[in-house]
Amino acid sequence: MTLAKSSAAAAAALTLTLLVAARPVAADVTIGVSISTTGPAASLGIPQKNTVELLPTSIAGERIKWIVLDDATDTTKGVTNAKKLVTEDKVDAIVGSSVTPASLAMREVAVDSGTPMISLAAGAAIVDPADPKTRWVFKTPQNDALMADAVAVHMKGAGVKTLGYIGFADAYGEGWLTEIRRSAQLAGIRIVAEEKYNRPDPSVTGQVLKLMAARPDAILIGASGTPGATPQKELAARGYKGRIYQTHGVGNPDFLRVVGKDGNGTVLPVGPMLVYEQLPDGPVKKAAQDYVAQYEKKFGVRATFGGHLWDASLLLAQAIPEALRKAKPGTPPFRAALRDALEHATVTGAHGVFVMTPADHNGLDNRGRVMVRIDDGKWVLIK
């Protein structure tokens, strides 16, 4: 090669290098996930963490970066995680927590930073439309209000006249107590005893004795995860003969393992994903099957709580392309555009059809719930 040609080639290479360097570097869409992979709610958070491994790494040509943190079922830790995600990792959205108390506290961080948040917890208060904070907050699990109505309808049909309640002494338990009071009153059912306990409590003997002294026709346990088995096993040990109801917070294999034979006959509302094989054909059944097939292939037995994170990812997958048309990831305008897109998202997920609106940041209707009974360690659809 001549000196002139060599110089020309070098100049062309330098020009190309400068042009490439001048192009804007594509920014990742960063999603922060804070969930309860340890602590009392670990049976909720572990399948959610597993589900992250099934999620897309690119959407609309943009790379998706998932950052997963453990809040240890601790509200303070959940807030610390949320602050880290928005200040250090500069996330475009937050997903979590697995539990209601932490989710309620994390909302403050979402609002203050202008970051959309999708909770994986059940409490209706998380997305209360009367609360201004809800503008930045969404959630995928069924509201406790939706599920409490289903429980009360079943109780009425079963001839229940009096009800006892025992639930967590936190926002989840309080939320369920509020909703079942309302639903039970509408169904003509009188609540004759109310008791509380803490998630880590190893024993609830005193509370159970008080419940049984009131002689209710049925008892509802307002709990989630494996701690939901503590009152049930105590009731069985004390010879309680009435009906026992649980909430959708115990819809996972770990609860079945811990409660054992004492769970037989228990009735509870769950998302359709848990028993999708027993459902009639339709879009929700297909969506649930798609998720479960992927999860079970990689991790084995399904867990309903992983489906809530899966549904959150479907909402984000629809909203992200809309936001990309308006702004660049990693910026306040992009986060605002993402929030706006989430507020108008319509998605068929593993747990039902989500139709988000400015007045409803959960978006699920009756298609997002079914009633099941535990028979010999299996979930059986009540038709």
Stockholm file with secondary structure:
# STOCKHOLM 1.0

chainA/1-383         MTLAKSSAAAAAALTLTLLVAARPVAADVTIGVSISTTGPAASLGIPQKNTVELLPTSIAGERIKWIVLDDATDTTKGVTNAKKLVTEDKVDAIVGSSVTPASLAMREVAVDSGTPMISLAAGAAIVDPADPKTRWVFKTPQNDALMADAVAVHMKGAGVKTLGYIGFADAYGEGWLTEIRRSAQLAGIRIVAEEKYNRPDPSVTGQVLKLMAARPDAILIGASGTPGATPQKELAARGYKGRIYQTHGVGNPDFLRVVGKDGNGTVLPVGPMLVYEQLPDGPVKKAAQDYVAQYEKKFGVRATFGGHLWDASLLLAQAIPEALRKAKPGTPPFRAALRDALEHATVTGAHGVFVMTPADHNGLDNRGRVMVRIDDGKWVLIK
#=GR chainA/1-383 SS CCHHHHHHHHHHHHHHHHHHHHSCCCCCEEEEEEECSSSTTHHHHHHHHHHHTTSCSEETTEEEEEEEEECTTCHHHHHHHHHHHHHTSCCSEEEECSSHHHHHHHHHHHHHHTCCEEECCCCGGGGCTTSGGGGGEEECSCCHHHHHHHHHHHHHHTTCCEEEEEEESSHHHHHHHHHHHHHHHHTTCEEEEEEEECTTCSCCHHHHHHHHHTCCSEEEEECCSGGGHHHHHHHHHTTCCSEEEECGGGCSHHHHHHHGGGGTTCEEEECGGGGGGGSCSSHHHHHHHHHHHHHHHHHSSCCHHHHHHHHHHHHHHHHHHHHHTTCCTTSHHHHHHHHHHHTTCEEEETTEEEECBTTBSSCCCGGGCEEEEEETTEEEECC
#=GC SS_cons         CCHHHHHHHHHHHHHHHHHHHHSCCCCCEEEEEEECSSSTTHHHHHHHHHHHTTSCSEETTEEEEEEEEECTTCHHHHHHHHHHHHHTSCCSEEEECSSHHHHHHHHHHHHHHTCCEEECCCCGGGGCTTSGGGGGEEECSCCHHHHHHHHHHHHHHTTCCEEEEEEESSHHHHHHHHHHHHHHHHTTCEEEEEEEECTTCSCCHHHHHHHHHTCCSEEEEECCSGGGHHHHHHHHHTTCCSEEEECGGGCSHHHHHHHGGGGTTCEEEECGGGGGGGSCSSHHHHHHHHHHHHHHHHHSSCCHHHHHHHHHHHHHHHHHHHHHTTCCTTSHHHHHHHHHHHTTCEEEETTEEEECBTTBSSCCCGGGCEEEEEETTEEEECC
//
